[in-house]
Structures are given as C-alpha cells and as structure tokens.
Amino acid sequence: MVDAAKMADVNQDGHQDLVVANLADNNIIVFIGDGLGGFTKLETIPAGENPTNILAVDINADDITDLVIANHET
C-alpha cells in the first residue's frame, strides 16, 4: 500500500526523483528520474512502522536534499 509520495531531486542531478512511502512494508522506496518521464528503482530504505508522510528539504544547509519521514501512530 502506498500512502505518500514526494517528488524531489534527491541525487542532485537536476531531474525530479520519486520517493514513495510503503506503509504495508514499513519502508521508503526511492526511484531516480531520467528527466524524460521514466524512473528506475534505486533503493528501498527501512522507515519504521507505518511511514505515512515524506518531507524533502535541506535540513542542515549542505545543499543536499534530506528526507524526513513521519510514522503514523508510532
């Protein structure tokens, strides 16, 4: 079950990537965009129980996008 998705340039290549919260499997899946509308699965990251919200922002001002995941009821 997909509960949240966020578009962001997570690998800093100038193309939008897709980050998906997978509530059923308690992980986040990152798909890298090719700039032409296609995506390739890059990585599955454990995210704790019930990941439901994703924020993509540069938290520590290092010019690299960070991902913040909120977990529902945990």
N, CA, C, O and CB atoms as a CASP TS submission, in Angstrom:
PFRMAT TS
TARGET T0000
AUTHOR 0000-0000-0000
METHOD Language model
MODEL 1
PARENT N/A
ATOM      1  N   MET     1       0.839  -1.185   0.000  1.00  0.00           N
ATOM      2  CA  MET     1       0.000   0.000   0.000  1.00  0.00           C
ATOM      3  C   MET     1       0.884   1.249   0.000  1.00  0.00           C
ATOM      4  O   MET     1       1.759   1.401   0.853  1.00  0.00           O
ATOM      5  CB  MET     1      -0.955  -0.002   1.221  1.00  0.00           C
ATOM      6  N   VAL     2       0.654   2.107  -0.930  1.00  0.00           N
ATOM      7  CA  VAL     2       1.376   3.374  -0.989  1.00  0.00           C
ATOM      8  C   VAL     2       0.545   4.422  -0.282  1.00  0.00           C
ATOM      9  O   VAL     2      -0.624   4.625  -0.610  1.00  0.00           O
ATOM     10  CB  VAL     2       1.677   3.795  -2.459  1.00  0.00           C
ATOM     11  N   ASP     3       1.152   5.094   0.696  1.00  0.00           N
ATOM     12  CA  ASP     3       0.398   6.078   1.458  1.00  0.00           C
ATOM     13  C   ASP     3       0.831   7.506   1.153  1.00  0.00           C
ATOM     14  O   ASP     3       0.032   8.433   1.285  1.00  0.00           O
ATOM     15  CB  ASP     3       0.544   5.807   2.931  1.00  0.00           C
ATOM     16  N   ALA     4       2.067   7.694   0.754  1.00  0.00           N
ATOM     17  CA  ALA     4       2.545   9.042   0.449  1.00  0.00           C
ATOM     18  C   ALA     4       3.624   8.957  -0.616  1.00  0.00           C
ATOM     19  O   ALA     4       4.354   7.970  -0.704  1.00  0.00           O
ATOM     20  CB  ALA     4       3.084   9.749   1.722  1.00  0.00           C
ATOM     21  N   ALA     5       3.715   9.994  -1.414  1.00  0.00           N
ATOM     22  CA  ALA     5       4.762  10.080  -2.415  1.00  0.00           C
ATOM     23  C   ALA     5       5.228  11.531  -2.498  1.00  0.00           C
ATOM     24  O   ALA     5       4.448  12.459  -2.285  1.00  0.00           O
ATOM     25  CB  ALA     5       4.263   9.566  -3.799  1.00  0.00           C
ATOM     26  N   LYS     6       6.506  11.712  -2.811  1.00  0.00           N
ATOM     27  CA  LYS     6       7.078  13.052  -2.892  1.00  0.00           C
ATOM     28  C   LYS     6       8.025  13.098  -4.077  1.00  0.00           C
ATOM     29  O   LYS     6       8.841  12.197  -4.267  1.00  0.00           O
ATOM     30  CB  LYS     6       7.815  13.438  -1.573  1.00  0.00           C
ATOM     31  N   MET     7       7.912  14.156  -4.874  1.00  0.00           N
ATOM     32  CA  MET     7       8.852  14.397  -5.962  1.00  0.00           C
ATOM     33  C   MET     7       9.927  15.344  -5.429  1.00  0.00           C
ATOM     34  O   MET     7       9.617  16.365  -4.815  1.00  0.00           O
ATOM     35  CB  MET     7       8.129  14.995  -7.237  1.00  0.00           C
ATOM     36  N   ALA     8      11.185  14.999  -5.669  1.00  0.00           N
ATOM     37  CA  ALA     8      12.313  15.836  -5.245  1.00  0.00           C
ATOM     38  C   ALA     8      13.558  15.353  -5.979  1.00  0.00           C
ATOM     39  O   ALA     8      13.637  14.191  -6.378  1.00  0.00           O
ATOM     40  CB  ALA     8      12.518  15.783  -3.683  1.00  0.00           C
ATOM     41  N   ASP     9      14.507  16.226  -6.151  1.00  0.00           N
ATOM     42  CA  ASP     9      15.777  15.851  -6.781  1.00  0.00           C
ATOM     43  C   ASP     9      16.709  15.327  -5.693  1.00  0.00           C
ATOM     44  O   ASP     9      17.547  16.071  -5.183  1.00  0.00           O
ATOM     45  CB  ASP     9      16.426  17.068  -7.544  1.00  0.00           C
ATOM     46  N   VAL    10      16.571  14.063  -5.337  1.00  0.00           N
ATOM     47  CA  VAL    10      17.332  13.517  -4.213  1.00  0.00           C
ATOM     48  C   VAL    10      18.786  13.210  -4.542  1.00  0.00           C
ATOM     49  O   VAL    10      19.609  13.124  -3.631  1.00  0.00           O
ATOM     50  CB  VAL    10      16.672  12.275  -3.724  1.00  0.00           C
ATOM     51  N   ASN    11      19.121  13.044  -5.798  1.00  0.00           N
ATOM     52  CA  ASN    11      20.519  12.758  -6.152  1.00  0.00           C
ATOM     53  C   ASN    11      21.222  13.949  -6.813  1.00  0.00           C
ATOM     54  O   ASN    11      22.329  13.813  -7.335  1.00  0.00           O
ATOM     55  CB  ASN    11      20.578  11.558  -7.081  1.00  0.00           C
ATOM     56  N   GLN    12      20.575  15.102  -6.786  1.00  0.00           N
ATOM     57  CA  GLN    12      21.178  16.359  -7.241  1.00  0.00           C
ATOM     58  C   GLN    12      21.643  16.330  -8.697  1.00  0.00           C
ATOM     59  O   GLN    12      22.667  16.923  -9.036  1.00  0.00           O
ATOM     60  CB  GLN    12      22.344  16.701  -6.360  1.00  0.00           C
ATOM     61  N   ASP    13      20.882  15.631  -9.567  1.00  0.00           N
ATOM     62  CA  ASP    13      21.263  15.592 -10.982  1.00  0.00           C
ATOM     63  C   ASP    13      20.425  16.524 -11.851  1.00  0.00           C
ATOM     64  O   ASP    13      20.576  16.547 -13.073  1.00  0.00           O
ATOM     65  CB  ASP    13      21.145  14.181 -11.504  1.00  0.00           C
ATOM     66  N   GLY    14      19.533  17.298 -11.212  1.00  0.00           N
ATOM     67  CA  GLY    14      18.694  18.223 -11.963  1.00  0.00           C
ATOM     68  C   GLY    14      17.381  17.628 -12.449  1.00  0.00           C
ATOM     69  O   GLY    14      16.576  18.329 -13.063  1.00  0.00           O
ATOM     70  N   HIS    15      17.151  16.342 -12.184  1.00  0.00           N
ATOM     71  CA  HIS    15      15.910  15.670 -12.577  1.00  0.00           C
ATOM     72  C   HIS    15      15.099  15.321 -11.334  1.00  0.00           C
ATOM     73  O   HIS    15      15.659  14.997 -10.287  1.00  0.00           O
ATOM     74  CB  HIS    15      16.209  14.392 -13.406  1.00  0.00           C
ATOM     75  N   GLN    16      13.790  15.389 -11.458  1.00  0.00           N
ATOM     76  CA  GLN    16      12.922  15.033 -10.341  1.00  0.00           C
ATOM     77  C   GLN    16      12.920  13.525 -10.126  1.00  0.00           C
ATOM     78  O   GLN    16      12.793  12.747 -11.071  1.00  0.00           O
ATOM     79  CB  GLN    16      11.493  15.538 -10.584  1.00  0.00           C
ATOM     80  N   ASP    17      13.063  13.134  -8.878  1.00  0.00           N
ATOM     81  CA  ASP    17      13.021  11.737  -8.479  1.00  0.00           C
ATOM     82  C   ASP    17      11.731  11.514  -7.688  1.00  0.00           C
ATOM     83  O   ASP    17      11.057  12.475  -7.315  1.00  0.00           O
ATOM     84  CB  ASP    17      14.286  11.345  -7.636  1.00  0.00           C
ATOM     85  N   LEU    18      11.392  10.267  -7.435  1.00  0.00           N
ATOM     86  CA  LEU    18      10.166   9.928  -6.737  1.00  0.00           C
ATOM     87  C   LEU    18      10.499   9.129  -5.489  1.00  0.00           C
ATOM     88  O   LEU    18      11.208   8.124  -5.552  1.00  0.00           O
ATOM     89  CB  LEU    18       9.211   9.141  -7.653  1.00  0.00           C
ATOM     90  N   VAL    19       9.983   9.584  -4.355  1.00  0.00           N
ATOM     91  CA  VAL    19      10.150   8.880  -3.085  1.00  0.00           C
ATOM     92  C   VAL    19       8.758   8.437  -2.642  1.00  0.00           C
ATOM     93  O   VAL    19       7.838   9.249  -2.551  1.00  0.00           O
ATOM     94  CB  VAL    19      10.851   9.792  -1.988  1.00  0.00           C
ATOM     95  N   VAL    20       8.616   7.146  -2.370  1.00  0.00           N
ATOM     96  CA  VAL    20       7.308   6.576  -2.053  1.00  0.00           C
ATOM     97  C   VAL    20       7.353   5.917  -0.679  1.00  0.00           C
ATOM     98  O   VAL    20       8.245   5.117  -0.399  1.00  0.00           O
ATOM     99  CB  VAL    20       6.877   5.552  -3.132  1.00  0.00           C
ATOM    100  N   ALA    21       6.389   6.254   0.179  1.00  0.00           N
ATOM    101  CA  ALA    21       6.247   5.589   1.473  1.00  0.00           C
ATOM    102  C   ALA    21       5.406   4.338   1.266  1.00  0.00           C
ATOM    103  O   ALA    21       4.287   4.410   0.760  1.00  0.00           O
ATOM    104  CB  ALA    21       5.597   6.539   2.542  1.00  0.00           C
ATOM    105  N   ASN    22       5.940   3.211   1.653  1.00  0.00           N
ATOM    106  CA  ASN    22       5.268   1.931   1.506  1.00  0.00           C
ATOM    107  C   ASN    22       4.794   1.487   2.892  1.00  0.00           C
ATOM    108  O   ASN    22       5.533   0.837   3.632  1.00  0.00           O
ATOM    109  CB  ASN    22       6.214   0.861   0.851  1.00  0.00           C
ATOM    110  N   LEU    23       3.566   1.844   3.229  1.00  0.00           N
ATOM    111  CA  LEU    23       3.003   1.604   4.556  1.00  0.00           C
ATOM    112  C   LEU    23       2.960   0.120   4.888  1.00  0.00           C
ATOM    113  O   LEU    23       3.276  -0.262   6.015  1.00  0.00           O
ATOM    114  CB  LEU    23       1.604   2.195   4.648  1.00  0.00           C
ATOM    115  N   ALA    24       2.584  -0.717   3.948  1.00  0.00           N
ATOM    116  CA  ALA    24       2.437  -2.154   4.202  1.00  0.00           C
ATOM    117  C   ALA    24       3.758  -2.827   4.552  1.00  0.00           C
ATOM    118  O   ALA    24       3.786  -3.764   5.350  1.00  0.00           O
ATOM    119  CB  ALA    24       1.833  -2.833   2.994  1.00  0.00           C
ATOM    120  N   ASP    25       4.854  -2.355   3.959  1.00  0.00           N
ATOM    121  CA  ASP    25       6.161  -2.975   4.175  1.00  0.00           C
ATOM    122  C   ASP    25       7.085  -2.145   5.062  1.00  0.00           C
ATOM    123  O   ASP    25       8.242  -2.514   5.265  1.00  0.00           O
ATOM    124  CB  ASP    25       6.829  -3.218   2.851  1.00  0.00           C
ATOM    125  N   ASN    26       6.583  -1.019   5.595  1.00  0.00           N
ATOM    126  CA  ASN    26       7.352  -0.179   6.516  1.00  0.00           C
ATOM    127  C   ASN    26       8.684   0.287   5.935  1.00  0.00           C
ATOM    128  O   ASN    26       9.720   0.225   6.597  1.00  0.00           O
ATOM    129  CB  ASN    26       7.604  -0.928   7.796  1.00  0.00           C
ATOM    130  N   ASN    27       8.641   0.758   4.681  1.00  0.00           N
ATOM    131  CA  ASN    27       9.864   1.260   4.076  1.00  0.00           C
ATOM    132  C   ASN    27       9.569   2.432   3.141  1.00  0.00           C
ATOM    133  O   ASN    27       8.416   2.776   2.882  1.00  0.00           O
ATOM    134  CB  ASN    27      10.580   0.142   3.315  1.00  0.00           C
ATOM    135  N   ILE    28      10.636   3.023   2.654  1.00  0.00           N
ATOM    136  CA  ILE    28      10.595   4.095   1.668  1.00  0.00           C
ATOM    137  C   ILE    28      11.317   3.581   0.435  1.00  0.00           C
ATOM    138  O   ILE    28      12.401   3.007   0.540  1.00  0.00           O
ATOM    139  CB  ILE    28      11.246   5.426   2.212  1.00  0.00           C
ATOM    140  N   ILE    29      10.719   3.785  -0.731  1.00  0.00           N
ATOM    141  CA  ILE    29      11.356   3.358  -1.971  1.00  0.00           C
ATOM    142  C   ILE    29      11.720   4.608  -2.773  1.00  0.00           C
ATOM    143  O   ILE    29      10.886   5.490  -2.977  1.00  0.00           O
ATOM    144  CB  ILE    29      10.418   2.406  -2.796  1.00  0.00           C
ATOM    145  N   VAL    30      12.970   4.671  -3.223  1.00  0.00           N
ATOM    146  CA  VAL    30      13.461   5.810  -3.992  1.00  0.00           C
ATOM    147  C   VAL    30      13.614   5.389  -5.452  1.00  0.00           C
ATOM    148  O   VAL    30      14.296   4.412  -5.764  1.00  0.00           O
ATOM    149  CB  VAL    30      14.815   6.336  -3.418  1.00  0.00           C
ATOM    150  N   PHE    31      12.967   6.145  -6.338  1.00  0.00           N
ATOM    151  CA  PHE    31      13.074   5.935  -7.780  1.00  0.00           C
ATOM    152  C   PHE    31      13.770   7.155  -8.381  1.00  0.00           C
ATOM    153  O   PHE    31      13.358   8.288  -8.131  1.00  0.00           O
ATOM    154  CB  PHE    31      11.660   5.703  -8.436  1.00  0.00           C
ATOM    155  N   ILE    32      14.805   6.935  -9.160  1.00  0.00           N
ATOM    156  CA  ILE    32      15.571   8.023  -9.774  1.00  0.00           C
ATOM    157  C   ILE    32      14.962   8.348 -11.133  1.00  0.00           C
ATOM    158  O   ILE    32      14.766   7.464 -11.967  1.00  0.00           O
ATOM    159  CB  ILE    32      17.080   7.640  -9.919  1.00  0.00           C
ATOM    160  N   GLY    33      14.665   9.637 -11.345  1.00  0.00           N
ATOM    161  CA  GLY    33      14.107  10.086 -12.608  1.00  0.00           C
ATOM    162  C   GLY    33      15.175  10.279 -13.665  1.00  0.00           C
ATOM    163  O   GLY    33      16.295  10.698 -13.368  1.00  0.00           O
ATOM    164  N   ASP    34      14.814   9.966 -14.911  1.00  0.00           N
ATOM    165  CA  ASP    34      15.779  10.111 -16.010  1.00  0.00           C
ATOM    166  C   ASP    34      15.642  11.439 -16.752  1.00  0.00           C
ATOM    167  O   ASP    34      16.384  11.701 -17.699  1.00  0.00           O
ATOM    168  CB  ASP    34      15.612   8.971 -16.991  1.00  0.00           C
ATOM    169  N   GLY    35      14.700  12.273 -16.326  1.00  0.00           N
ATOM    170  CA  GLY    35      14.489  13.553 -16.981  1.00  0.00           C
ATOM    171  C   GLY    35      13.591  13.473 -18.202  1.00  0.00           C
ATOM    172  O   GLY    35      13.254  14.498 -18.793  1.00  0.00           O
ATOM    173  N   LEU    36      13.201  12.264 -18.585  1.00  0.00           N
ATOM    174  CA  LEU    36      12.341  12.053 -19.752  1.00  0.00           C
ATOM    175  C   LEU    36      10.992  11.447 -19.357  1.00  0.00           C
ATOM    176  O   LEU    36      10.204  11.058 -20.220  1.00  0.00           O
ATOM    177  CB  LEU    36      13.043  11.145 -20.767  1.00  0.00           C
ATOM    178  N   GLY    37      10.732  11.369 -18.052  1.00  0.00           N
ATOM    179  CA  GLY    37       9.480  10.798 -17.567  1.00  0.00           C
ATOM    180  C   GLY    37       9.599   9.375 -17.060  1.00  0.00           C
ATOM    181  O   GLY    37       8.625   8.809 -16.565  1.00  0.00           O
ATOM    182  N   GLY    38      10.784   8.791 -17.176  1.00  0.00           N
ATOM    183  CA  GLY    38      10.999   7.424 -16.694  1.00  0.00           C
ATOM    184  C   GLY    38      11.680   7.407 -15.342  1.00  0.00           C
ATOM    185  O   GLY    38      12.352   8.365 -14.958  1.00  0.00           O
ATOM    186  N   PHE    39      11.499   6.300 -14.617  1.00  0.00           N
ATOM    187  CA  PHE    39      12.097   6.148 -13.291  1.00  0.00           C
ATOM    188  C   PHE    39      12.705   4.762 -13.155  1.00  0.00           C
ATOM    189  O   PHE    39      12.200   3.789 -13.713  1.00  0.00           O
ATOM    190  CB  PHE    39      11.050   6.388 -12.182  1.00  0.00           C
ATOM    191  N   THR    40      13.799   4.688 -12.404  1.00  0.00           N
ATOM    192  CA  THR    40      14.464   3.440 -12.095  1.00  0.00           C
ATOM    193  C   THR    40      14.571   3.315 -10.588  1.00  0.00           C
ATOM    194  O   THR    40      14.980   4.257  -9.909  1.00  0.00           O
ATOM    195  CB  THR    40      15.858   3.362 -12.763  1.00  0.00           C
ATOM    196  N   LYS    41      14.199   2.140 -10.055  1.00  0.00           N
ATOM    197  CA  LYS    41      14.281   1.924  -8.614  1.00  0.00           C
ATOM    198  C   LYS    41      15.738   1.964  -8.180  1.00  0.00           C
ATOM    199  O   LYS    41      16.578   1.240  -8.715  1.00  0.00           O
ATOM    200  CB  LYS    41      13.628   0.575  -8.215  1.00  0.00           C
ATOM    201  N   LEU    42      16.026   2.818  -7.207  1.00  0.00           N
ATOM    202  CA  LEU    42      17.390   2.950  -6.700  1.00  0.00           C
ATOM    203  C   LEU    42      17.585   2.169  -5.421  1.00  0.00           C
ATOM    204  O   LEU    42      18.534   1.396  -5.295  1.00  0.00           O
ATOM    205  CB  LEU    42      17.731   4.406  -6.467  1.00  0.00           C
ATOM    206  N   GLU    43      16.672   2.372  -4.456  1.00  0.00           N
ATOM    207  CA  GLU    43      16.911   1.814  -3.135  1.00  0.00           C
ATOM    208  C   GLU    43      15.608   1.685  -2.355  1.00  0.00           C
ATOM    209  O   GLU    43      14.677   2.471  -2.534  1.00  0.00           O
ATOM    210  CB  GLU    43      17.906   2.678  -2.366  1.00  0.00           C
ATOM    211  N   THR    44      15.562   0.681  -1.489  1.00  0.00           N
ATOM    212  CA  THR    44      14.487   0.530  -0.518  1.00  0.00           C
ATOM    213  C   THR    44      15.104   0.754   0.855  1.00  0.00           C
ATOM    214  O   THR    44      16.092   0.113   1.210  1.00  0.00           O
ATOM    215  CB  THR    44      13.791  -0.887  -0.622  1.00  0.00           C
ATOM    216  N   ILE    45      14.517   1.667   1.626  1.00  0.00           N
ATOM    217  CA  ILE    45      15.086   2.075   2.905  1.00  0.00           C
ATOM    218  C   ILE    45      14.093   1.771   4.025  1.00  0.00           C
ATOM    219  O   ILE    45      12.946   2.212   3.950  1.00  0.00           O
ATOM    220  CB  ILE    45      15.455   3.583   2.890  1.00  0.00           C
ATOM    221  N   PRO    46      14.496   1.031   5.063  1.00  0.00           N
ATOM    222  CA  PRO    46      13.603   0.811   6.197  1.00  0.00           C
ATOM    223  C   PRO    46      13.198   2.159   6.804  1.00  0.00           C
ATOM    224  O   PRO    46      14.019   3.068   6.923  1.00  0.00           O
ATOM    225  CB  PRO    46      14.283  -0.092   7.266  1.00  0.00           C
ATOM    226  N   ALA    47      11.909   2.275   7.188  1.00  0.00           N
ATOM    227  CA  ALA    47      11.426   3.572   7.679  1.00  0.00           C
ATOM    228  C   ALA    47      10.641   3.468   8.978  1.00  0.00           C
ATOM    229  O   ALA    47       9.965   4.425   9.354  1.00  0.00           O
ATOM    230  CB  ALA    47      10.565   4.223   6.635  1.00  0.00           C
ATOM    231  N   GLY    48      10.708   2.359   9.662  1.00  0.00           N
ATOM    232  CA  GLY    48       9.934   2.204  10.884  1.00  0.00           C
ATOM    233  C   GLY    48       8.488   1.864  10.568  1.00  0.00           C
ATOM    234  O   GLY    48       8.106   1.759   9.403  1.00  0.00           O
ATOM    235  N   GLU    49       7.693   1.693  11.604  1.00  0.00           N
ATOM    236  CA  GLU    49       6.301   1.303  11.425  1.00  0.00           C
ATOM    237  C   GLU    49       5.444   2.427  10.861  1.00  0.00           C
ATOM    238  O   GLU    49       5.530   3.573  11.303  1.00  0.00           O
ATOM    239  CB  GLU    49       5.728   0.841  12.735  1.00  0.00           C
ATOM    240  N   ASN    50       4.626   2.086   9.888  1.00  0.00           N
ATOM    241  CA  ASN    50       3.610   2.983   9.329  1.00  0.00           C
ATOM    242  C   ASN    50       4.130   4.314   8.783  1.00  0.00           C
ATOM    243  O   ASN    50       3.635   5.362   9.197  1.00  0.00           O
ATOM    244  CB  ASN    50       2.602   3.264  10.365  1.00  0.00           C
ATOM    245  N   PRO    51       5.105   4.316   7.874  1.00  0.00           N
ATOM    246  CA  PRO    51       5.539   5.590   7.291  1.00  0.00           C
ATOM    247  C   PRO    51       4.412   6.193   6.454  1.00  0.00           C
ATOM    248  O   PRO    51       3.905   5.555   5.531  1.00  0.00           O
ATOM    249  CB  PRO    51       6.811   5.392   6.424  1.00  0.00           C
ATOM    250  N   THR    52       4.029   7.418   6.780  1.00  0.00           N
ATOM    251  CA  THR    52       2.863   7.998   6.115  1.00  0.00           C
ATOM    252  C   THR    52       3.106   9.365   5.478  1.00  0.00           C
ATOM    253  O   THR    52       2.328   9.787   4.623  1.00  0.00           O
ATOM    254  CB  THR    52       1.756   8.115   7.093  1.00  0.00           C
ATOM    255  N   ASN    53       4.148  10.049   5.870  1.00  0.00           N
ATOM    256  CA  ASN    53       4.404  11.373   5.304  1.00  0.00           C
ATOM    257  C   ASN    53       5.874  11.510   4.977  1.00  0.00           C
ATOM    258  O   ASN    53       6.733  10.965   5.669  1.00  0.00           O
ATOM    259  CB  ASN    53       3.962  12.486   6.274  1.00  0.00           C
ATOM    260  N   ILE    54       6.157  12.251   3.904  1.00  0.00           N
ATOM    261  CA  ILE    54       7.531  12.473   3.458  1.00  0.00           C
ATOM    262  C   ILE    54       7.751  13.966   3.269  1.00  0.00           C
ATOM    263  O   ILE    54       6.926  14.655   2.669  1.00  0.00           O
ATOM    264  CB  ILE    54       7.830  11.698   2.140  1.00  0.00           C
ATOM    265  N   LEU    55       8.861  14.455   3.782  1.00  0.00           N
ATOM    266  CA  LEU    55       9.280  15.829   3.555  1.00  0.00           C
ATOM    267  C   LEU    55      10.672  15.775   2.948  1.00  0.00           C
ATOM    268  O   LEU    55      11.557  15.115   3.492  1.00  0.00           O
ATOM    269  CB  LEU    55       9.259  16.675   4.883  1.00  0.00           C
ATOM    270  N   ALA    56      10.876  16.453   1.835  1.00  0.00           N
ATOM    271  CA  ALA    56      12.183  16.527   1.190  1.00  0.00           C
ATOM    272  C   ALA    56      12.665  17.963   1.311  1.00  0.00           C
ATOM    273  O   ALA    56      12.101  18.867   0.695  1.00  0.00           O
ATOM    274  CB  ALA    56      12.119  16.067  -0.314  1.00  0.00           C
ATOM    275  N   VAL    57      13.713  18.173   2.110  1.00  0.00           N
ATOM    276  CA  VAL    57      14.202  19.512   2.410  1.00  0.00           C
ATOM    277  C   VAL    57      15.677  19.430   2.815  1.00  0.00           C
ATOM    278  O   VAL    57      16.129  18.398   3.310  1.00  0.00           O
ATOM    279  CB  VAL    57      13.351  20.176   3.536  1.00  0.00           C
ATOM    280  N   ASP    58      16.406  20.492   2.610  1.00  0.00           N
ATOM    281  CA  ASP    58      17.807  20.544   3.040  1.00  0.00           C
ATOM    282  C   ASP    58      17.836  21.001   4.498  1.00  0.00           C
ATOM    283  O   ASP    58      17.900  22.200   4.767  1.00  0.00           O
ATOM    284  CB  ASP    58      18.657  21.510   2.124  1.00  0.00           C
ATOM    285  N   ILE    59      17.791  20.071   5.427  1.00  0.00           N
ATOM    286  CA  ILE    59      17.709  20.391   6.854  1.00  0.00           C
ATOM    287  C   ILE    59      18.976  21.057   7.382  1.00  0.00           C
ATOM    288  O   ILE    59      18.893  22.015   8.150  1.00  0.00           O
ATOM    289  CB  ILE    59      17.432  19.134   7.648  1.00  0.00           C
ATOM    290  N   ASN    60      20.128  20.571   6.988  1.00  0.00           N
ATOM    291  CA  ASN    60      21.386  21.033   7.576  1.00  0.00           C
ATOM    292  C   ASN    60      22.167  22.002   6.690  1.00  0.00           C
ATOM    293  O   ASN    60      23.357  22.223   6.914  1.00  0.00           O
ATOM    294  CB  ASN    60      22.250  19.855   7.890  1.00  0.00           C
ATOM    295  N   ALA    61      21.512  22.573   5.698  1.00  0.00           N
ATOM    296  CA  ALA    61      22.098  23.618   4.843  1.00  0.00           C
ATOM    297  C   ALA    61      23.401  23.195   4.169  1.00  0.00           C
ATOM    298  O   ALA    61      24.332  23.993   4.060  1.00  0.00           O
ATOM    299  CB  ALA    61      22.348  24.860   5.660  1.00  0.00           C
ATOM    300  N   ASP    62      23.471  21.926   3.712  1.00  0.00           N
ATOM    301  CA  ASP    62      24.662  21.464   2.992  1.00  0.00           C
ATOM    302  C   ASP    62      24.418  21.323   1.489  1.00  0.00           C
ATOM    303  O   ASP    62      25.229  20.734   0.774  1.00  0.00           O
ATOM    304  CB  ASP    62      25.125  20.132   3.560  1.00  0.00           C
ATOM    305  N   ASP    63      23.288  21.870   1.015  1.00  0.00           N
ATOM    306  CA  ASP    63      22.890  21.820  -0.389  1.00  0.00           C
ATOM    307  C   ASP    63      22.592  20.406  -0.891  1.00  0.00           C
ATOM    308  O   ASP    63      22.660  20.145  -2.092  1.00  0.00           O
ATOM    309  CB  ASP    63      23.967  22.429  -1.235  1.00  0.00           C
ATOM    310  N   ILE    64      22.262  19.499   0.024  1.00  0.00           N
ATOM    311  CA  ILE    64      21.861  18.143  -0.323  1.00  0.00           C
ATOM    312  C   ILE    64      20.468  17.911   0.258  1.00  0.00           C
ATOM    313  O   ILE    64      20.226  18.196   1.431  1.00  0.00           O
ATOM    314  CB  ILE    64      22.893  17.080   0.214  1.00  0.00           C
ATOM    315  N   THR    65      19.558  17.398  -0.558  1.00  0.00           N
ATOM    316  CA  THR    65      18.196  17.150  -0.104  1.00  0.00           C
ATOM    317  C   THR    65      18.175  16.027   0.926  1.00  0.00           C
ATOM    318  O   THR    65      18.703  14.942   0.684  1.00  0.00           O
ATOM    319  CB  THR    65      17.286  16.804  -1.290  1.00  0.00           C
ATOM    320  N   ASP    66      17.563  16.294   2.070  1.00  0.00           N
ATOM    321  CA  ASP    66      17.376  15.297   3.115  1.00  0.00           C
ATOM    322  C   ASP    66      15.922  14.826   3.079  1.00  0.00           C
ATOM    323  O   ASP    66      15.031  15.573   2.674  1.00  0.00           O
ATOM    324  CB  ASP    66      17.747  15.874   4.523  1.00  0.00           C
ATOM    325  N   LEU    67      15.693  13.598   3.499  1.00  0.00           N
ATOM    326  CA  LEU    67      14.324  13.070   3.578  1.00  0.00           C
ATOM    327  C   LEU    67      13.930  12.898   5.030  1.00  0.00           C
ATOM    328  O   LEU    67      14.660  12.299   5.820  1.00  0.00           O
ATOM    329  CB  LEU    67      14.199  11.723   2.821  1.00  0.00           C
ATOM    330  N   VAL    68      12.765  13.431   5.373  1.00  0.00           N
ATOM    331  CA  VAL    68      12.207  13.297   6.717  1.00  0.00           C
ATOM    332  C   VAL    68      10.934  12.474   6.567  1.00  0.00           C
ATOM    333  O   VAL    68      10.069  12.781   5.747  1.00  0.00           O
ATOM    334  CB  VAL    68      11.921  14.710   7.393  1.00  0.00           C
ATOM    335  N   ILE    69      10.839  11.417   7.378  1.00  0.00           N
ATOM    336  CA  ILE    69       9.700  10.515   7.296  1.00  0.00           C
ATOM    337  C   ILE    69       8.929  10.569   8.611  1.00  0.00           C
ATOM    338  O   ILE    69       9.516  10.439   9.685  1.00  0.00           O
ATOM    339  CB  ILE    69      10.158   9.064   6.979  1.00  0.00           C
ATOM    340  N   ALA    70       7.617  10.760   8.524  1.00  0.00           N
ATOM    341  CA  ALA    70       6.760  10.707   9.706  1.00  0.00           C
ATOM    342  C   ALA    70       6.024   9.375   9.718  1.00  0.00           C
ATOM    343  O   ALA    70       5.558   8.895   8.685  1.00  0.00           O
ATOM    344  CB  ALA    70       5.755  11.898   9.729  1.00  0.00           C
ATOM    345  N   ASN    71       5.931   8.798  10.891  1.00  0.00           N
ATOM    346  CA  ASN    71       5.285   7.499  11.057  1.00  0.00           C
ATOM    347  C   ASN    71       3.984   7.699  11.837  1.00  0.00           C
ATOM    348  O   ASN    71       3.967   8.341  12.887  1.00  0.00           O
ATOM    349  CB  ASN    71       6.230   6.486  11.790  1.00  0.00           C
ATOM    350  N   HIS    72       2.895   7.136  11.302  1.00  0.00           N
ATOM    351  CA  HIS    72       1.572   7.281  11.891  1.00  0.00           C
ATOM    352  C   HIS    72       1.401   6.366  13.097  1.00  0.00           C
ATOM    353  O   HIS    72       1.654   5.164  13.015  1.00  0.00           O
ATOM    354  CB  HIS    72       0.497   6.986  10.853  1.00  0.00           C
ATOM    355  N   GLU    73       0.972   6.938  14.212  1.00  0.00           N
ATOM    356  CA  GLU    73       0.658   6.225  15.439  1.00  0.00           C
ATOM    357  C   GLU    73       1.832   5.430  16.022  1.00  0.00           C
ATOM    358  O   GLU    73       1.610   4.436  16.713  1.00  0.00           O
ATOM    359  CB  GLU    73      -0.482   5.303  15.188  1.00  0.00           C
ATOM    360  N   THR    74       3.060   5.842  15.760  1.00  0.00           N
ATOM    361  CA  THR    74       4.211   5.163  16.371  1.00  0.00           C
ATOM    362  C   THR    74       5.156   6.183  16.943  1.00  0.00           C
ATOM    363  O   THR    74       6.190   5.820  17.504  1.00  0.00           O
ATOM    364  CB  THR    74       4.943   4.273  15.352  1.00  0.00           C
TER
END
